[in-house]
């Protein structure tokens, strides 16, 4: 804001800030600022990635690539540009540096599909840093020479890639600087792991462990305070893990095939999830409710600290026999912070009935 906006004002460059207007794509986008005399950076729009994650009780997934960027950044920018383009091709510059050829290749492939679907070249993509051969250090050096500042890399606090890339120390440093933000992300990870114990922020690790190891006591203190102060809920989670299609089936039968003999229980298919709020109240109240339910169901209360240091309580009524086998189902109750919206994947009821009727 202190370095780039003055340059935009000096050159009279139009600076537009746009965001999703709501959860569904049909809500469109909202222009937050549109001027050649920008004076501020808007901190958030009507609907953010964190809003969506907290309502879903999930975190972005490493295996999902950059889906969250497509939904919360590319969607908003592309929608606005297409609305204003009048059917003309829009030039788009990406700041991928020389270390990110794979991202550029993926973007080109994605754009080619969009152009084919639209029937014309909607966007012409260009990567100036790639053309110049500028890596991250080159870019930082250029900014230092032009502006006289050491510009830190922008980042998302819930990015699953921050756990495996080189800026991880910078990420932890920022979480020390912004402990309230760190506490919110820790709370999100805890919530996601309560609903699915394998859904940590990082591929094979948790943000909680990283922050604990970093001795970020301020963030951990605010996180624990949030858990004790806010409303909680008992959720019922049901999942069906359908078996996936054999490779030879996809070759022989195309994009779709419903034949049971073409499925393999060692291959992951579609996962159908249903989440329902059973009871809401304080942490103590929902804890008591869960223990009473466990007694009534004659099931034990599982208290797990393996998944997350703050501890997670569950009562399982249907146990998935083998986590690596598909064509199975699970059903459990768990206590966690309130706010996850009741939701079931389309078709869940039929798939659940088919999977559990004879079991």
NORBEL-V814248 format. One record per helix or strand of 2 or more residues. SS is the DSSP state (alpha for helix, beta for strand). FROM is the first residue (numbers start at 1). TO is the last residue. Records with the same first field share a line. If there is no record, write none. Layout:
SS=FROM-TO / FROM-TO
This chain:
alpha=4-11 / 25-27 / 49-56 / 62-64 / 67-85 / 101-118 / 128-132 / 136-147 / 160-163 / 168-177 / 179-195 / 207-213 / 217-229 / 247-253 / 260-262 / 283-297 / 348-356
beta=15-20 / 29-35 / 90-93 / 123-126 / 232-245 / 263-281 / 302-304 / 312-318 / 328-337 / 343-344
